[in-house]
Amino acid sequence: MRVVRRVPGDAVEMIDASGLIWPAVVEGIDGGALVRVGSRPRQGPVPAPVVLFMGLAEWNRVDQVVEKCAELGVPRIVMLATDRARRVPDPDAWRRRRERMLRVAEAGARQSGQGHLPRVEGLVALDDAVASASGLELVLLDASGDRPLGEELASHAGRLTPTGVMVGPDAGFSRAEVERARRAGVPVCTLGASTLRAETAALVGVSLALAARGHLARSPWDEAVEGDPS
């Protein structure tokens, strides 16, 4: 009504808690939106098989990553408190920032027609994130990496466990963090010769992982639901 100027007779879509997307028509806008919901929903996009672990950066840039990951269907974002993080928020400050990140995620998911919202977690030390990620195929991005990220991700195609992409803050992971991750069996990969900002590395890494897992090849109509599921 206020942002995209919908008026009576316009078609809209409603997303329910189970991830179904229902066709609807605006019936009225007096004092709020009244819509008539149809009976042939479609399934929203399935959650992407990718989890992002990201080091702290400026909050407006972190918000941008959260928004874009929500649009891409990433189901989980974990913020890392790493050795080279410039400022680690106290619990109250983190709670407020997390609440904002969830609002940003909701807006991104709604805009792209996702049927689910990503979880935003943290703050977690890198070692703890590695230790608790037994259900993920982790990769860590660092300039000291042993191979290009694309080559490593090629081996993830067809696997059932999701890919976890780990990105440091702007200053990168410390040498000690990288070595501990290596010893824990996490492949350390590069994104080419350029020095990228944290948010750029995060979005490139997530996009490459989505492509490697075949998520970007899915049609939005692949999961169409016939008839009224009730």
Secondary structure, DSSP 4 states (H G I P E B T S, - for coil): --SS---TT-EEEEE-TTSEEEEEEEEE-TTS-EEEE-S--EEPPPPPSEEEEEE---HHHHHHHHHHHHHHT--EEEEE--TT-S-PPPHHHHHHHHHHHHHHHHHHHHHHT-SS--EEEEEE-HHHHHHT-TTSEEEEE-TT-SEEHHHHHHTTTT-SSPEEEEE--TT---HHHHHHHHHTT--EEE--SS---HHHHHHHHHHHHHHHTTGGG--TTTTB--S---
